[in-house]
Amino acid sequence: MSSFSRWFPVIGGAIAGAVVALVIASANSGSTRNVTTTVTAPSASASSQGEPASLSSTGGMTVNQIYRADSPGVVDIRVTQQSSGGFFGTPQATSGEGAGIVYNKQGVILTDEHVVAGATSVKVIFQDGTSASARVLGTDPSTDVGVIKVNLPAAELHPIALGNSTLAKVGDPVVAIGSPFSQPWTTTAGIISQVGRSITAPNNYTIPGAIQTDAAINPGNSGGPLINGAGQVIGLNDQIETNNTTATGQASSSGVGFATPINADIRVANQIIAGKKVQHAYVGVFLTNGFAGGAQVAQVTAGTPASQAGIQAGDVVTAIDGKTITSEDGFIATIDNYNPGQTVTLTVKRSGQTKQIQVKLGVRPAQGPSTG
């Protein structure tokens, strides 16, 4: 990995006439990661059917068929924010652009949190030219999910088909639709390069289960859909890893893009739509990257559930409630299935002995500490 490589959220933006890209976190952020994960119930909206069809080479939909079926459910999102970063701290307008998907006939639209975070106004433009103001129902920086709503007749809304992100397989064909560099409804195609990736959320926690793709994703694609060969959304495009930038400083595609998994996006969105506060389970440990045979604890934060349960630096977690853990990402993804307040049993190897340690999960703090 190039030492100049960086993770970029893929939102297009302009401040005082200059185009900028915001760095979420360095890709070379050290060897430890704070572990706390999203906790929500499984989504009834995600498809539980068989594996999706591929593109036309195997009898599935062509890129053009996918575009015609799904593009009416993709929107261009333009936001305005107030920034205090001008001369002498004078407030100035900041504009940004991303994408989103129509979730239901009630006007709910899903996008990325970093597209609408801090927005003073949100405008949604549909493929047929219809535009409407939107209000932000809620956001969750821990999963980078944003939910907005427009007031339009149901007949003018075209919810996009949702898939099951757990069925995504390496090599499956995918299509991305979004607004890269202010070019709405741009369509690109590629494959799933890998699954089960971990990316950094806007508040510095870890988003597990991300889908990596080589489909071209650029600033303005944020919040737009990553679509499988059956025309179903399996993720919301979120970040790119790149060492390429444009003359104006925006990151550009190097063929390594990431989408948040739609199953998790929907779970969080449904809580926001229901008016519930999204909470996340909290363990309070840092794990060592690249340890084989389990998830090794590098550091325990004082006063956290892990500290209170007696977890120690050097412990290797090999199972959670009997489910085998082989890596830090496996630990994150498994804890993701629990709620704050629940108690889990960790199987831990320590100094050649195996211990069973119960941990009562807490509520994650709003901001994760940097490991960089």
C-alpha positions as CSV (number, residue, x, y, z in Angstrom):
1,M,0.0,0.0,0.0
2,S,1.4,3.4,-0.9
3,S,2.3,5.6,2.0
4,F,0.4,8.3,0.2
5,S,-2.8,6.3,0.1
6,R,-5.8,7.7,2.0
7,W,-9.4,6.9,2.8
8,F,-11.8,9.4,1.3
9,P,-15.5,9.7,1.8
10,V,-16.9,10.1,-1.7
11,I,-18.9,13.3,-1.4
12,G,-18.5,16.1,-3.9
13,G,-18.2,19.5,-2.3
14,A,-17.2,23.2,-2.7
15,I,-16.2,25.8,-0.2
16,A,-16.0,29.4,-1.3
17,G,-15.7,28.3,-4.9
18,A,-13.0,25.8,-4.4
19,V,-13.6,22.0,-4.7
20,V,-12.4,20.0,-1.7
21,A,-12.4,16.4,-0.5
22,L,-12.6,15.5,3.2
23,V,-10.3,12.8,4.6
24,I,-12.0,10.5,7.1
25,A,-8.9,8.7,8.3
26,S,-5.5,7.6,7.2
27,A,-5.3,4.1,5.7
28,N,-2.0,3.7,7.6
29,S,-3.6,4.4,11.0
30,G,-1.5,2.1,13.1
31,S,-1.8,-1.5,14.3
32,T,-4.7,-1.2,16.7
33,R,-8.4,-0.4,16.3
34,N,-11.0,0.6,18.8
35,V,-13.7,-2.1,18.8
36,T,-17.4,-1.1,19.2
37,T,-20.1,-2.2,16.9
38,T,-23.5,-1.4,15.6
39,V,-26.4,-3.2,17.2
40,T,-29.7,-3.6,15.5
41,A,-32.2,-6.3,14.7
42,P,-32.2,-8.1,11.3
43,S,-34.0,-6.3,8.5
44,A,-37.2,-7.7,7.1
45,S,-36.6,-5.5,4.0
46,A,-33.5,-7.3,2.9
47,S,-34.0,-10.1,0.5
48,S,-33.5,-13.6,1.9
49,Q,-33.9,-15.3,-1.4
50,G,-31.2,-17.3,-3.3
51,E,-28.0,-15.8,-4.7
52,P,-28.5,-13.1,-7.3
53,A,-28.2,-13.6,-11.0
54,S,-25.1,-12.3,-12.7
55,L,-25.0,-10.0,-15.7
56,S,-26.0,-11.1,-19.2
57,S,-23.1,-13.5,-19.6
58,T,-24.9,-15.9,-17.2
59,G,-28.4,-15.0,-18.0
60,G,-28.9,-12.1,-15.6
61,M,-29.7,-8.5,-16.3
62,T,-27.4,-6.3,-18.5
63,V,-26.0,-3.1,-17.2
64,N,-28.6,-1.2,-19.3
65,Q,-31.4,-3.3,-17.9
66,I,-30.3,-2.6,-14.4
67,Y,-29.9,1.1,-15.1
68,R,-33.4,1.4,-16.6
69,A,-35.0,-0.6,-13.7
70,D,-33.2,1.2,-10.9
71,S,-32.2,4.7,-12.0
72,P,-35.7,6.2,-11.2
73,G,-35.0,5.2,-7.6
74,V,-31.7,6.9,-7.4
75,V,-31.6,10.6,-6.5
76,D,-29.1,13.5,-6.6
77,I,-28.7,15.2,-3.2
78,R,-27.4,18.7,-2.9
79,V,-26.7,20.1,0.5
80,T,-25.8,23.5,2.0
81,Q,-23.9,23.9,5.2
82,Q,-22.5,26.8,7.3
83,S,-18.8,26.7,7.9
84,S,-16.8,28.9,10.3
85,G,-13.6,28.3,8.3
86,G,-13.5,31.6,6.4
87,F,-11.3,34.6,6.9
88,F,-11.2,35.6,10.6
89,G,-13.8,32.9,11.3
90,T,-16.5,34.5,9.2
91,P,-19.3,32.0,8.5
92,Q,-19.5,31.0,4.8
93,A,-21.6,28.7,2.7
94,T,-20.4,25.2,2.0
95,S,-22.0,23.1,-0.6
96,G,-21.8,19.3,-1.2
97,E,-23.3,16.7,-3.5
98,G,-24.0,13.0,-3.1
99,A,-26.6,10.5,-4.0
100,G,-29.3,8.4,-2.4
101,I,-31.9,5.7,-2.9
102,V,-35.7,6.0,-2.6
103,Y,-36.6,3.6,0.3
104,N,-40.4,3.7,0.3
105,K,-43.5,5.4,-1.1
106,Q,-43.6,7.6,2.0
107,G,-40.7,9.7,0.6
108,V,-38.0,8.2,2.8
109,I,-34.5,8.3,1.1
110,L,-31.4,6.6,2.3
111,T,-27.9,8.1,1.9
112,D,-24.6,8.4,3.7
113,E,-24.4,10.3,7.0
114,H,-21.4,12.3,5.7
115,V,-23.5,13.6,2.8
116,V,-26.1,15.4,5.0
117,A,-24.2,15.8,8.3
118,G,-24.7,19.4,9.5
119,A,-26.8,20.4,6.5
120,T,-28.8,23.6,6.8
121,S,-30.7,22.7,3.6
122,V,-31.1,19.6,1.5
123,K,-32.4,19.5,-2.0
124,V,-33.3,16.2,-3.8
125,I,-33.4,15.9,-7.6
126,F,-35.1,13.0,-9.3
127,Q,-34.2,11.5,-12.7
128,D,-37.3,13.0,-14.3
129,G,-36.2,16.5,-13.2
130,T,-38.5,16.8,-10.2
131,S,-36.9,18.5,-7.3
132,A,-37.9,18.8,-3.7
133,S,-36.6,20.0,-0.4
134,A,-35.9,17.3,2.1
135,R,-35.6,17.2,5.9
136,V,-33.2,15.1,7.7
137,L,-34.9,12.5,9.9
138,G,-31.7,11.4,11.5
139,T,-28.2,10.2,11.0
140,D,-25.8,7.6,12.5
141,P,-22.1,8.4,12.1
142,S,-21.1,5.0,13.5
143,T,-22.5,3.3,10.4
144,D,-22.4,6.4,8.1
145,V,-26.2,6.1,7.5
146,G,-28.4,9.2,6.8
147,V,-32.1,9.2,6.4
148,I,-34.0,12.1,4.8
149,K,-37.6,12.6,3.7
150,V,-39.4,14.4,0.9
151,N,-43.1,15.3,0.6
152,L,-44.1,14.0,-2.8
153,P,-47.1,12.0,-4.1
154,A,-46.5,8.3,-3.8
155,A,-47.0,8.0,-7.6
156,E,-43.8,10.0,-8.2
157,L,-41.7,7.8,-5.9
158,H,-39.9,4.7,-7.2
159,P,-38.4,2.6,-4.3
160,I,-35.4,0.7,-5.5
161,A,-35.2,-3.1,-5.0
162,L,-33.1,-4.2,-2.0
163,G,-30.9,-7.3,-1.9
164,N,-29.1,-9.2,0.9
165,S,-25.5,-8.1,1.4
166,T,-24.6,-11.3,3.1
167,L,-25.0,-13.1,-0.2
168,A,-22.4,-11.0,-1.9
169,K,-19.5,-13.1,-3.3
170,V,-16.1,-12.2,-4.7
171,G,-16.3,-11.9,-8.5
172,D,-20.0,-11.1,-8.6
173,P,-20.8,-8.3,-11.1
174,V,-22.0,-5.0,-9.7
175,V,-23.2,-1.6,-10.9
176,A,-22.8,1.8,-9.2
177,I,-25.1,4.8,-9.9
178,G,-24.4,8.2,-8.5
179,S,-23.3,11.8,-9.1
180,P,-19.5,11.7,-9.5
181,F,-18.0,15.1,-10.0
182,S,-21.5,16.6,-10.3
183,Q,-22.6,14.2,-13.1
184,P,-25.9,12.7,-11.8
185,W,-27.0,9.2,-12.8
186,T,-23.5,8.2,-13.9
187,T,-23.4,4.5,-14.2
188,T,-20.3,2.3,-13.8
189,A,-19.8,-1.4,-13.6
190,G,-17.3,-3.8,-12.1
191,I,-17.1,-6.8,-9.8
192,I,-17.0,-7.4,-6.1
193,S,-13.3,-7.4,-5.3
194,Q,-13.7,-8.6,-1.7
195,V,-16.3,-8.8,1.1
196,G,-16.1,-8.4,4.9
197,R,-13.8,-5.4,4.7
198,S,-13.7,-2.9,7.6
199,I,-13.7,0.8,7.0
200,T,-13.6,3.8,9.3
201,A,-16.8,5.6,10.2
202,P,-17.1,9.4,10.4
203,N,-16.9,9.2,14.1
204,N,-13.8,7.0,14.0
205,Y,-15.4,3.7,14.9
206,T,-15.2,0.6,12.6
207,I,-17.9,-0.3,10.1
208,P,-17.6,-4.1,9.5
209,G,-18.8,-6.0,6.5
210,A,-18.1,-3.4,3.9
211,I,-18.1,-4.5,0.2
212,Q,-15.0,-3.7,-1.9
213,T,-15.5,-3.1,-5.6
214,D,-13.5,-2.0,-8.6
215,A,-16.5,-0.2,-10.1
216,A,-15.4,3.4,-10.6
217,I,-16.5,5.5,-7.5
218,N,-15.6,9.1,-7.2
219,P,-16.6,12.2,-5.1
220,G,-20.4,12.5,-5.6
221,N,-21.0,8.8,-5.5
222,S,-21.5,8.8,-1.7
223,G,-24.9,7.4,-0.7
224,G,-25.6,6.0,-4.1
225,P,-26.3,2.3,-4.6
226,L,-24.0,-0.6,-5.3
227,I,-26.3,-3.0,-7.3
228,N,-26.0,-6.7,-7.9
229,G,-26.7,-8.6,-11.1
230,A,-30.3,-9.0,-10.2
231,G,-30.8,-5.3,-9.9
232,Q,-30.9,-5.2,-6.1
233,V,-29.0,-2.8,-3.9
234,I,-26.5,-4.6,-1.8
235,G,-24.7,-1.5,-0.4
236,L,-24.4,2.3,-0.3
237,N,-21.2,3.6,-1.8
238,D,-19.2,5.2,0.9
239,Q,-15.4,5.6,0.5
240,I,-12.5,5.1,-1.8
241,E,-8.8,4.3,-1.1
242,T,-6.7,6.3,-3.4
243,N,-3.4,8.1,-4.0
244,N,-4.9,10.0,-7.0
245,T,-6.3,13.5,-6.7
246,T,-7.6,16.0,-9.3
247,A,-6.1,19.4,-9.9
248,T,-8.6,20.9,-7.5
249,G,-7.7,18.4,-4.7
250,Q,-10.5,15.9,-4.9
251,A,-9.7,12.2,-4.6
252,S,-10.3,10.1,-7.7
253,S,-10.9,6.4,-8.3
254,S,-8.0,4.0,-8.2
255,G,-10.3,1.0,-8.5
256,V,-10.6,0.4,-4.7
257,G,-14.0,1.5,-3.5
258,F,-16.1,0.5,-0.6
259,A,-19.9,0.3,0.1
260,T,-21.5,-0.1,3.5
261,P,-23.6,-3.4,3.6
262,I,-27.3,-2.7,2.9
263,N,-28.5,-5.1,5.6
264,A,-26.8,-3.0,8.3
265,D,-27.9,0.2,6.6
266,I,-31.5,-0.9,6.7
267,R,-31.4,-2.0,10.3
268,V,-30.2,1.4,11.4
269,A,-32.5,3.3,9.0
270,N,-35.5,1.5,10.3
271,Q,-34.7,2.6,13.9
272,I,-34.3,6.2,12.7
273,I,-37.6,6.1,10.8
274,A,-39.3,4.7,13.9
275,G,-38.0,7.7,15.9
276,K,-35.7,5.5,18.1
277,K,-32.3,6.4,19.3
278,V,-29.6,4.3,17.6
279,Q,-27.3,2.9,20.2
280,H,-24.3,0.7,19.8
281,A,-22.8,-2.0,21.9
282,Y,-19.5,-1.1,23.5
283,V,-16.7,-3.5,24.7
284,G,-13.9,-1.0,25.2
285,V,-10.9,-2.8,23.7
286,F,-8.3,-2.2,21.0
287,L,-7.4,-5.2,18.9
288,T,-4.2,-6.1,17.2
289,N,-4.3,-6.1,13.4
290,G,-3.3,-9.3,11.6
291,F,-3.3,-11.8,14.5
292,A,-4.1,-15.3,13.4
293,G,-6.2,-17.7,15.4
294,G,-8.4,-15.2,17.2
295,A,-8.8,-11.5,18.1
296,Q,-5.9,-10.4,20.3
297,V,-6.5,-7.6,22.7
298,A,-3.8,-4.9,22.5
299,Q,-5.3,-2.4,25.0
300,V,-8.2,-2.2,27.4
301,T,-9.7,1.2,28.1
302,A,-10.2,1.9,31.8
303,G,-13.7,1.9,33.2
304,T,-15.2,0.1,30.2
305,P,-17.2,-3.2,30.2
306,A,-14.0,-5.1,29.2
307,S,-12.0,-3.6,32.0
308,Q,-14.8,-4.3,34.5
309,A,-15.0,-7.9,33.3
310,G,-11.2,-8.5,33.7
311,I,-10.2,-8.6,30.1
312,Q,-6.4,-8.0,29.8
313,A,-4.0,-6.8,27.1
314,G,-2.6,-9.9,25.5
315,D,-5.8,-11.9,25.8
316,V,-6.8,-13.7,22.6
317,V,-10.6,-14.0,22.1
318,T,-11.3,-17.2,20.2
319,A,-15.1,-17.4,20.6
320,I,-18.1,-15.2,21.6
321,D,-21.1,-17.2,23.0
322,G,-19.6,-20.3,21.4
323,K,-19.2,-18.7,17.9
324,T,-15.6,-19.1,16.7
325,I,-13.6,-15.9,16.3
326,T,-10.6,-16.1,14.0
327,S,-9.8,-12.4,13.5
328,E,-10.5,-8.9,14.8
329,D,-13.0,-8.4,12.0
330,G,-14.8,-11.5,13.1
331,F,-15.0,-10.1,16.6
332,I,-16.4,-6.8,15.4
333,A,-19.0,-8.5,13.1
334,T,-20.1,-10.8,15.9
335,I,-20.5,-8.2,18.6
336,D,-22.5,-6.3,16.0
337,N,-25.4,-8.7,16.6
338,Y,-25.8,-7.8,20.2
339,N,-27.6,-4.9,22.1
340,P,-26.2,-2.7,24.8
341,G,-27.0,-4.2,28.2
342,Q,-26.7,-7.8,26.9
343,T,-24.1,-10.1,28.4
344,V,-21.8,-12.2,26.2
345,T,-19.4,-14.9,27.1
346,L,-15.9,-14.5,25.7
347,T,-13.7,-17.6,25.3
348,V,-10.2,-16.2,26.0
349,K,-6.7,-17.7,25.8
350,R,-4.4,-16.3,28.4
351,S,-0.9,-17.5,29.3
352,G,-1.7,-21.0,27.9
353,Q,-5.0,-21.3,29.7
354,T,-8.5,-21.0,28.3
355,K,-11.0,-18.9,30.3
356,Q,-14.7,-18.0,30.0
357,I,-15.3,-14.4,30.7
358,Q,-18.7,-12.7,30.8
359,V,-18.9,-9.1,29.6
360,K,-22.0,-6.9,30.0
361,L,-22.0,-4.7,26.9
362,G,-22.2,-1.0,27.4
363,V,-23.3,1.9,25.2
364,R,-20.7,3.3,22.9
365,P,-19.5,6.9,23.4
366,A,-20.4,9.3,20.6
367,Q,-16.9,9.7,19.3
368,G,-14.2,7.0,19.0
369,P,-10.6,7.7,19.9
370,S,-8.1,8.0,17.1
371,T,-5.6,5.2,16.8
372,G,-3.5,7.1,14.3
